[in-house]
Amino acid sequence: MVLGKLFGKLGGSKADAVQKGEAVEHDGYLITPVPRMESGQYYIAGTISKTIDGETREHAFVRADTHGDFQTACDHTVQKARQIIKEQGDRIFRD
């Protein structure tokens, strides 16, 4: 439930709206940075998606790392996602 709120799926005010960074393709995966502002810092967060057998699968991730500006947080999110893809590949989509 915490992840849902982090990614803006549980509602909230317009002030709590989620700001997404530019999606990046990497080795057949789509990485979408979704840093979340909290206490003046942006937490590293995003989604990794891939279409497998005609079905789009998505994996959300959050890291404790923080940055003071949105673009740096987006850049770091993409770096982390690439690392996750390299280490785990399609296993990230296991239920």
C-alpha positions, 0 to 999 in steps of 0.5 A: 500500500505504501508503494501505491501511495508513493506512485500516486495510485491512492489519490491525494491532493493535486499538490501530491501529484506525481511528476514523471521524468522522460522515459528511456529505452534500455535493452528492450525495457522501458524505464520511467523515472518517477522521483518523489519529493519528500521533506525537500528531497527527491527519492529515487523511484521509477518503473521498468516495463517490458512487453512479453508475449503480448503482455506489458509487465511492470516493476516499480522500485524505490531506493533510499537515495535522495537528491535535491533536484528533480533531474538529478534524481531522474538520472540516478533513477535510470542508472539504478534501473539499468543496474536492476535490469543487468542483475535480474533481467526478466526475473523482476516481473515474477509474481 
